[in-house]
Amino acid sequence: MWINDKGLVEEIINIFHSDYPVVMFQLPTVYTLIAPPTKAGAQALNHAKQRLPEKNYGSAIGNLNAFHKIANKGSLPEELDSPEKLELFSGAFMRINVGDSDFNSVLVRSGTHQGLLLNWPFRDVFIALEKAIKPIVEPELFQGKSYASVLCTSANLSGNPKGSITKWRRARRFARNRAIKLIIRTHSTEDILGSYPIFHLTSNKVEIKRHGPREKEIMGRLPEHLR
């Protein structure tokens, strides 16, 4: 299906309620896999990626207000401590502190969770999905916090030396090999391809944890003393 097809969200939700709740999604710079934010969703991603169990997954942000609310109080720089200010990270993952430093789950690593922020029409889809999956979220995965953003990870086998999938033929072959029933495609992509950069936000600093497309542009939007 294409991202603007009628009934897209309903098709995704149908798969989310199936025995194998994984969907491939072509984002502007890379193909990804999405799944519901549950233990079953994470297990399905582990299977699709042939990944070891108990690994952690990030999410695709729809409602930025909801993402901001799960941050530990005082854990974000004052200059970035609002949903509006976090818009600076559009086109990247934000890693934030959401729990105790010794807490881990399929969604949280050492108390941190990372969410990918994109512009529309992608955010429209993720917002609609968040509304639909609220009844199935598992707050214990966020140390008691209720957060309904879909899981999001690169569409490739874990440790594959070829890296992230950015081309249609390879994406289609991967989906067939891993029995993924739905691929969402878009009509345009960025000129720079690859997995998105990851920025870790702490109370007084922003660090790049993974390099990726347009990281310098994003870093350049930040106050100088936080870089």
Salt bridges, closest charged atoms under 4 A:
GLU79 OE2 - HIS225 NE2 2.67
ASP81 OD1 - HIS68 NE2 2.75
GLU87 OE2 - ARG123 NH1 2.84
GLU190 OE1 - ARG214 NH2 3.03
ASP191 OD1 - ARG214 NH2 2.67
GLU207 OE1 - LYS209 NZ 3.99
GLU215 OE2 - HIS211 ND1 2.88
GLU217 OE1 - ARG214 NH1 3.81
GLU217 OE2 - ARG221 NH2 2.97
